[in-house]
Amino acid sequence: MFAATLLRRQIDELRAADADVRAGEPDAIHDVRIAARRLRSTLTSYRRLLPPTEARGLTEELRWLGSALSPARDAQVMRARLLGELADTPDDLVVGPVGDRIRSALDADARRGQEAAAEALSSARYSHLLRDLDALTTVGTPSDTPERSAARSVRRALRADVRLARRAVRATRADMSAPDQDVALHEARKKAKRLHYAAESAAEVLGRPADELAEAAHGVQDLLGEHQDSVVARQYLIRLANAQRAAGEDTFTVGLLHAREQAAARTDTATTRAAWRRIARAARRLER
């Protein structure tokens, strides 16, 4: 069965990434998060091919795992982003020990995140998650699925994900307030990511059309991911400015970086809609 085979492969990928974390491999925590996201996508997109009760509970547990691992990775990403922006800032606009502040704050966040990740991966909850994932691949599928071909079932699942992504993109509007638009764009990104992973896995059944859909969804995911990174960076910068202010330091440079991030966050709605049209074209080709 397609879904069970896919799950077994993705569970193996999760275990391999987990082993890399324990071996101290760089970026291994990120790999665990990606493996968990792919599993969540499979459990959600192909839920009609799986026992619904078990799949629903495991989706929540995989969400917990991703949340437990995110602080470590987020701190690493923000450190590189903000120090890169600072390096591109002319020396006469860098006032005070801004670089030291960024390193100190985000290195501390990364350490705490690493500790939380290690605790999560060593927990009984994570062990139970792996056990239940393994068990799911051996449970019988819903009684109405054997009559359907794998291609028909997978195509139906992708249609549903395309509809969700379309609604999420349409919910983003240029006339929204900045906070509301940030939330709407983040939701659209999540739906594009889900479609990306679902189409990526469907390629072994549907071939090149699914690959094209995955590529198109990935393009929207990346576009909106840059927006979300700018949102998170501004939150870090506000925290940094508050720490500088409390220490009696000049906050000019942090304000400058914040202004840059704010400008970067002004995602053009027309650009988002144009990226969506590529998804729509790929989805139509999937039906031929």
N, C-alpha and C positions, 0 to 999 in steps of 0.2 A: 504493500500500500504506500502511496506517495507520501502522505503526511507522516506516517510512522517512520519511514525510511529517512525523511528529512529531519525529523526530531532526533533520531539516533545520531545522525551526523553532527547536528548542532550541539547535542549534549557532549559528544566527544570533543568538539571545539571548545566548549566551556571548560571541560576538565583539563584540556591541554593548556589553556590560558591560565587557569588556576594554578597548575603546576609551575608555570613560568613565574607567577607572582611569588610563590614560595621559594623559587630559586633566585629571586632578586633581579629578574630580567627587567630592563627598562621598558616602559610603556605596557607592561603586562596587565596592570589594572585596567587600562583603557581597553585592552583586548578582551578582558572578562566582561566589561560593560557592553562591548559590541556583541559578544556572544549572547549575553542575556537579552539584549534588545532583539536580536534575530529570533531567539526562542519566543519572546513575547509576541513578535509579529506573526510567527507561525501559529501560535496558540490562538491568536485573535483572528487573523485572516482566514485560517482554515479550520475554524471552530466547528463547522458543520461536518467535518471529516473526523472529528475527535469526540470522545465522551464529554459533553458540555460541562458537567459539574466539576470534574477533575481539572479540565483545562482552565476554567474560570479561577479556581483557587490558585493554581500554579502561576497564572498571569500576575496575580497580586503579589505572590512571593518573589517573582522575578523583578517586579517593580520595586519591592523593598530592597533587593540586592543592588539594583542600579542606583538607588538613592543612597545606600550605605557607601558605595564606592565613588560617588560623584565628587565629594569635596576634595579628595586627593588630586584627581585629574583636573578639576576646575581651577585649583590653585596653580598647578603647573602651567596650564594654558594662559591664565591671566598674568602670571609672572613674565612669561615670554612676550606676551602681547604688549604689556605696559612698559617693560624695559626696552623693547624694540621701538616703541613710540618715543620714549625718552631719548634714546640714542639718535633719533632723527630730529630732535629739537635743537636749534642753535644754542651754543653754550651760554650766550648772553640772556637767554630766556629760561635757563635752568637756575632757579633761585632756591638755595638751601639743599639739604641732604635728601633730595627726593628719591634718588636711586636706592640709597640705604634704607629709606622707609619702605619702599616697595618690596625690596628683598626681605627685610625683616618680617613684615606683615605676612607676605605670601609664603615665605619659607615656613613660618610658624603654622599657617593654615595647612600647608602640604604635610607637615609632620603629624598634625592632628588627624588629617585625612588618612594618612597611611596607617596610623594606629587604629582608626575606626574600620578601615578596610580589612586589616589583618584580623581584627576581632570578629568581623562579620564572616570572613572566610573560614574562621576556626570554630564558628558557633554550631550548636546543635541544630539551629534553624536552617542553616545552609546545608548541613548533612541531610536533613529531612527533605529539603528541596531536591537535592540530587537523587535521593532514593525515590521520591515521588515522580520525578521526571522519567527515571528509568522504568518505573512501573507503568507509566502512561503508554509507553511504546508497546506494551504487551497486552493492553486492555482492548477488547473488541471495539470496533467502530459502530456508529449508529446504524441501525438495521436498514435504512433506506439508501446508504451510500454504495453498497456493492454493485447496484444496477447501473450506476453512473460511471462513465469512463473518467479516468483521471483528468484528462484534458478538459472535459466539460465541467467538472467540479472546480478545478483550479481557475478556469476562465470565469466562472460565476463568482468566485471569491475575489478575483481581481476587479471585476465590475463594481462590486460593493465598495472596495477600497478607493477606486477612482471616484465614485460618487461622494464619498466622505471627503476626499481631498478637494474636489470641486466646491463643495459647500463651504469648506474652511477657507479656501482662497477667496470665494465670493464674499465672505464675511469681513474681509479686510477692505476698508474704504479710506480714501484720501481725506475725507472730512471728519474722521474720528479724532478724539483727543489722543494725545501721545500715549498715555498709559493704556487706554483701550486698544489702540492700534498695536502696541507692543504685545498685549495679551493675544489679540487676534492673529498676529503674524506668528507668534510662538505656537499657537494651536495649528495653524496651517503647516508650519514646519513639521510638527509631530505627525500629522496625517500624511505629508509627503514622505517622511521617513518610513512610516509603516508601509506605504505603497512601494517604496524603493525596495525594502527587504522582501516583501511578498512577491514582487515581480522578479526579483533576482533569483529567488528559489524556484519560481515557476518556469524559468527558462529551460530546465531539463525536461519539462513536459511540453511546453509551447514553443520552444526554440527562439529564434532571433526576434520575433515581435515582442516577447516578454523582456528580452535583453534591452530592446529600445525603450520600452516603458520604464524599466528600472533606471536607465541612464537619464531619461527625462525627469523622473521623480527625484533622482539624486541631484540634478541641477537646481531644482526648486529648493530642495533640502539645504544645499550649500549656500544658495542666495539668502535664504532666511536664517541660516545658521550664523552668518556674518552679522546680521542684524541682532540676533539674540546675544552674541558675544559682546556687542557694543553696549547692550542693555546691562549685562552683568558687569562689564568693565566700569560703567558709570557708578554702579553700586559700590564697587571696591574703592573707586576714587573718592566718593563722598565719605566713606569710612576713613580713608587716608587723610582727607582734608580735616576731618574732625580731630584726628589724632595729632596732626600738625598744629592745629589751632590750640589744642589743649597744652601743647608743649611750647607755645609761644613762637612758632615758626611761621614763615611766610608761606601762604597757600597759592601764590600766583601760578606756579608751574602746574600744580595739580588742577587748578581751574582751567588752565589752557588745555591740558590733556582731556579734561571732561568735555570741554567745548568741541574738541575734535571728535570725540566719541559720539557726542550728540548729533553732530553733522553726519557722521557715518551711519547713524541709526535712522536717518530719514530715507527709509526704503521707498523707492518710487513705485506706487501702486501699478502704474502702467508696465513697469519692468516685471513685476510679479505676475501680472496677467499674461504678459507675453511668454514668460517661462511656462505658465500653466498651459498655454495653447500647444506647446510642444508635447505635454503630457496627453492632451486631448487627441492630437494627431496619432500618437503612438497607441492610444487606447482603441482608436478606430481601426488601425491596422491589425490589432489583435483579433478583431471580429471577422476578418476576411478568411 
